[in-house]
Every structure is written in structure tokens, then in C-alpha cells.
Amino acid sequence: MPTHPPPRLYAQVATAAPVALVFRRGPGGWWHLLRWHLEQDALEPGAWFRGTLYPRRCDLSPDGALLSALAGSPTSAEFLGEHPWTAYLLVSKAPWLFALAAWREGGTWSRGHHFATAGEAGTIAAADAGDASPLRARGGLVPTPVVQYAAERRRGWEDDPRGEPRDPRGDPWDERRRARLVKARPGGGARLVLEDQGLDLRAPRIEGRGPAYSVELGRRTIALPEAAWADWDARGRLLVATHDARLELRDGRAAGLALRGAHDLSALRPDPRPAPASARRW
């Protein structure tokens, strides 16, 4: 009897609220978004989307309310006569994909947009098809620079000197280098380590990235081979999305990283529903 590979997971943590947005890929071309309420360790299901989504080039607003999403849909390309690599940027209420504002991007090479910090104000550019800067300004968006793990860097991850330096001439899209990023645990006492071996689009990964994670607790290093994604929350707890489609909340202080809660997302099946009224207005 044929078996399907487990869904793939990725997430982004809001920088000013105890929520995270979870991106679930599978089965087939389906994506599912869920809001993870970290204080209650509860999941709120959102949009089901069949098409192409680029979650590493998406962004969750600091308060966790809005999503900037880069998406494309083979179905829309087929019916609209568009190039299959056509991409769109949209702003929606997380965890939904109902477009409050949207515009066409130049292609899938776009790095997407993110919610601007105060120091980035005034860098909004015109869109490829017409001037969409008023829409971008309303969402508070600016173009994301070309760099590996841009979403993680906006959330406090930093380059470790033991990683390979960037080669802007030989690798202008910053895809091939073996990067190593670290993030200190809020409250101290530990570091989370992300190691990347370079882009591999042949592997079943989120946008070709297969990072390896570990936790440094003093002189001890604890590998996380089960982790497809990991990050700290503001309370210093360890958040993990596993390769077998589980979300885990762990104690980031204990040597064993004790499990405090888990959600199995492997058995979910597509159940698309219209976005609620609250997600259809600013």
C-alpha cells in the first residue's frame, strides 16, 4: 500500500506577541496555515491554499495580526494565460490568505516583502506592473534584501564566525554557502544553532532549505535531528516543528529540553473554507 511522505512544516514567531504562524505543506500542492497561540499552546486553523507558496519569503507582522505572503498559483496561470512563474504579493489577516491588498511581482526570484522597522521607513519601491507603493505603504512593507534566512535574521538570528562568509560575486543570490546562525535564548543560559549546507531543490524541503538544529547548553551541545524548524519564544521556551509534522513546546532551560506540549499535524486533510468576515477587512 503506497504511503505519502509526511507534511513539511515551517513557522515564524511574532516579535511583539506570543503567537507564531505555522506553514504546513502537503498533501500534494496543498498548503495550510495555522496560528499557534503560545501562551495557551493552542492552534487556530486558517486558510487552505492549493498552489505555490514561498513561506521563507513571507513575513508575520510584529503583533502577529498580518501576513505578507509571496504566492503563485498554477491554476490561475493556466486560466489567465500567465507565465507559470508569475508571483503575487499579498497582505492578509493571519492565518488567512484573503487579500486585503495585492500586486503582481516580477517573478519567483523576488525575495518578497516584510513589515518595516522604523529604520527602514521610506524605502518602499514601485511595483513591476504599475505603482503599487500606496498599497505597500498601507501594509507597512519594504522589499526584503537578498540574504539567506532573512526572516530568521529579522527575529534575532545572527551569523556565527564559524559559518562560511557570504560571496556576493560568486553567489549573488546567497544560495550555496554553508551558513551557520545562532540565537541566544531570552533570559540567557543557552544558544540555538542553525547550520545550512546550501540550497538543494531536489530534496523534499521548504524552498530547498534543510537546516540542522542544535542547542548549546553551557559546554554541552544537544543535537535536534528531528527538527525541521526551531526557535525560541519570548519566555525562553524552545519551539520545534519536526520532520514528521509535529509541533512541540519544550523547556529551554532543562538539560533534557523536556517536552511541555505537542500537536500532531500529520493526519490533517484539505478542508478549504472561506475566510471569516473579520479577515476580510483591515
N, C-alpha and C positions, 0 to 999 in steps of 0.2 A: 504494500500500500504506500503510495507516494507521500512524503512528508514535506511540508513547506518550512523554509528557514524562519527563525523567529523574527518578529518585527525589530527594526532598528530604532534606537532612542537617542535623543539629544535634548538638551534643555538649556534655558537661560534664566538666571536668577535676577529679579528686580534689585536695583541698587539701593532703593529707599523704601522698600515694603517687603513684608515676609511672604512673598509669593514667587513662584517660578512658573515658566511656561514650558511645557513638555511637547516635543515634536515626535510623533510616532509614525514610522514608515512601514507600510505593509498592511494587508497582503497586496501583492501586485503594485499598481500605481497609486494606491490609496495612502493618504496622509490623515492623521487625526491629531488635533490639538487639545491639550488639557491644561487647566490651571491647577497648580499644586499649591494649596494653602498650607504653608509650612508650620504655622502655629498650631493648627488643628491636625496636621498631617492628613489632609483630606483632598480628594481630587474632584475637580469640576469639569465634566466633559464639555467640549466645544465642537468646532467645525470638523466635518469630514470633507476631504477635498481629493478629487481624483485628477491628477495632472502632475506637474513638476513644481516642487517647492525647494528653495535653497535656504535651509534654516540657519546655516552658518553665516549667511549674508542678511539675515533678518535681525531685528532688534526689538527688545521689550523696553518700554519706557520705564524711567526710574520708579514710578509709582505702580508699575505692573498693569496699568489700565489699557495702554495702547500697544499695538504691534505694527512695526514696519516690516512688510513682507515682500520678498522678491519671488515671483512666481511666473510660471508659464504653463500653458495647457495645450497638449497636442490636439485635443478636441476642438478648442477654439481656433487653433491654427488651421485645422482642416476645413472648418466651415467658413472661416473668414478669408481664406486664401492667403494667409500669412506664412512667413518663413517659420519652420518648426522651431527655430532658436529664438523666436520672439519672446521677450520677457516683459513683465509689468511689475511696477512697484505700487503697493497699495498700503493705506493706513486703515486699520480696523480696530475694533474693540476686542482685546484678547479675552477668551480664547477662540474668537470667531474670525472669519475671513470676509465678512460683508464689508465691501469697500466704502469707507467714508470719503476717501479721496484716492484717485489712482491715475497713473500716467504710464505711457509706454517707455521702456528703456531701449537702449541701442542694441542690446543683445545679452546673451547669457554670460558674457565676460564682465558685466557690471559687478562691482563689489557690493552693490546695494547702498542703502542709506541708513543712518542711525539717528537717534534723538540727540540733538546737540547739547553740549555743555555750554556754560557761559562763555568760555574762552573760544568756542567755535562759532559764535554768532557772526553773521554777515558773510558766510562762505557759501550760501545757497546759490547753486548754478541753474541755468536754464536747462530744460529737458531737451531730449533729442528731437521730439516732434512737438513744436510749439513751445511757448514759455509756460512751464508748469510751476515756476517759482512761487506764485501765490499759494498753490496747494501745498507745496513742500514747506513753506513758511508756516502755514496753519498747523501742520503736524510737527513743526519744530525740528525738521530734518535737514541733515547735511550729508554729502557723499562720504562714503566710507573709504579710507585710503587702502591701497593695495599692500596688505601685510597678512602673514599667517595669523590665524586665531585673533582676528580683530575684535570679535565680540568678547572673547575672554580678556583681552587686554583692557577693554573698557570696564571690566569688572575686577581689576586689580591684579591680574596675572602679569608677571614681568619676565624678561629674558634672564636666564641663568648663564653665567660666563662659560659654563661647560658645554653649552649648545653651540652649534655652528653659527657664525656670523652671517648676516644677510649679504648676498651678492647681487646688487642692483643691476649690474651689467649682464652677468651670465644667467641670472634668474630673475628677470624684471617682474614677474608675477608672484615671486616669493612662494614657489610651489615645491621645490625639490630639496631645500635644505633640511637637515636634521635638527630641528629646533628643540630646545628644552626650556620650558617655562615653569615658574614656581609661584606659589601664592601662600602667604603666611596665614595661619589660622587666626581669625578675630579673637583677641584675647591672648594670643601667643601660645607657645608650647609645641607647635607643630608646623610643618610646611607640606603643602600638596604639590606634587611634581607631575608635570605632563611632558612626555617625551614623544616626539613625532619623527617618523622615519622617512617622510616625504610623501608626496601625492601618489596614490595608486587607484586609478579609476576602475580597475578590473575587479577589485575586491568589493564585497558587499558592505560598504561603509556609507556614512553620511558625507556626501560630496567628496569622496575619495580620501577622507582622513580617518586614520586608525590610531589615535593616540594611546599610549600606555601610561597608566597612572600608578603612583605610589605615594605613601605618606611617610615623611621623616619625623619621627618622634624622638627628639634628642639624638642619641647616637644610633638609634635603631631605625631601619627602613622596612616598611611593610608594603609589599607589592600588592596591587589590586588587579590581578589578571582578569577578573570578572567584569571590570568597569569599562563600559563604552564611553562614559562621561562621568565627571565628578566635579564637585565644587563645594565650598563652604557656604553655610548660610550665616546671617549676621550674628547668630548666637554661638557660632563656632562648631555647629554640628556638621557632620560630613554627609553630603548628598551624593548618591550614586545611582546611575542608570546602568543596568547590567546588559551583557550581550544576550541574555535570554529573556529580555524585556521585563525586568523588574525595576521598580523604583524603591530605593532603600534610604532610610534615615538612620544614621549611625552616630554614636557618641564619639566626637572628635578628640576627646581628652584621654579616653581609656586606651591602654596598650593594645587591647584586642579589637578596638573600634566596634564596640558592642552594638548589635542591631536593636533599634528602638521602634522601627515600623517598616512595613513593606507593602507594596502594591504590585500584583502580577498583572501586566498588561498584555500577556501573550495571547490570550484567547479572545480578545475583542474582535468583532466583525463589523464591517462598514454599516453605519446606520445614519446616513445623511439626513439632516433636518434643517429647516430654515432658521436663520439667526433670530433670536428673540428681539422684540421691539427695542429693548434697551441697548442692543448692539447696532441698531440701525440709525442712530443719531449721535452727534457729538456730545 
